[in-house]
Amino acid sequence: MLLQAQAAGGSFFASPIFMLVLMFVIMWFFMIRPQRKQQKAIEAFRNSLEAGAHVVTSGGIYGTVKEVINENGRSIVVLEVASGVKIKVDKSSVFADMSANPAQQ
């Protein structure tokens, strides 16, 4: 009698647990995976920063990288924002390379 009730109850694919797992897999595939790819690309860009690159910070400051220095375990980028005007920003605040798009400089 118990076997008949289980057989009539439906398949594994209709179970709520399967639907929950399926929903998580779909969310991972469309949301989490692309975000991780983007974070890795930004991190690779930050690690490849060198003098002469035209960048923009998260605060919207456009500048040219003059040097990248490590002070007390922190990475700092020295940007020239105008002729002779240099500022220090944290490397993690630099997020875009404007070298490929000179119209934005």
N, C-alpha and C positions, 0 to 999 in steps of 0.2 A: 504494500500500500504506500509506503514511504517512497519507494522508487518511482511509482506512478506519479506521485505528486511532484517530485523533482523533475521528471521528464516533461510534465505538462507545464511546469513553471517557466520555462524558457531556456535559452541558451546562455552560455557564459558571456557572449558579446552584448547581451541586453542588461547585464548586471551593472549596478551603480558604481561599483569599484572599477570596472573596466572603463566606463565612461569618464570617470575622474582621471584615470591614468592617461587615457586618450587625450583629454583636454589639456593635461599638463604637457604631454609630448608636443601637441600642436602649438601651445604657447611658447615652449622652449624653442621650437623650430623657427617660428615667425618673429619672436620678440627678443629672447635672451641671446640666441646665437648671433644674430646680426649686430647686436650691441657689443658683444664681446669682440667681434671682428673689428668694429670701429675703435674700441678702446685700445686694442693691440696696434692698430695703424697709427693712432695718435701717439702712443708710447714710443713706437719706432721712429716717428717723426721727431719727437722731443729728444730722443737719444742721438739722432743724427744732426742736430743743430750745430752749425759752425758759423764762423765769422763771415759776414757778407750776406746772409740770408735776410730777406725782407719778410717780416712776420707781423701778426696782429695778436694782441693779448686778449684775455677774456674780458678785460675792461674796455676794449675797443681802441687801444693805443697801437698805432702803426709805427714801426720802427725797423731799423737795420741792426742785426746782431753784430756787436763788436767783439765780444768774448763771452765764453761760458766758463764759470769758475765754480769750484766746490769749496764752500766755507762751512766748517763744522758739520759735515755730513749733509749739507743742503746744497742743491744745485741752483746757482743764480746765473741769470742771463743779463748782460749789460747791453742795453739797447740805446742806439742813437736815434732820438725822435726828431731832432732838428740839427742843423749844422752846429756842432760843438756842444749840444745838450745831450747828456747821457743819463740814463736812469737804470736802476737795478730792479729786476722783477724776478719772482720765483719762476723756475723753469716750468712748473706745472701750470702756470697761468698762460703760457704760450701755446696756442692751439691751431694756428693756421699759417701756412706758407703763402706769402703773396708774391713770391718771385715769379711765378708762372702768369700772374695777372698784373702787369704793370699799370693798368688803368686805375687800380684801386689805391695806388701809393700816393 
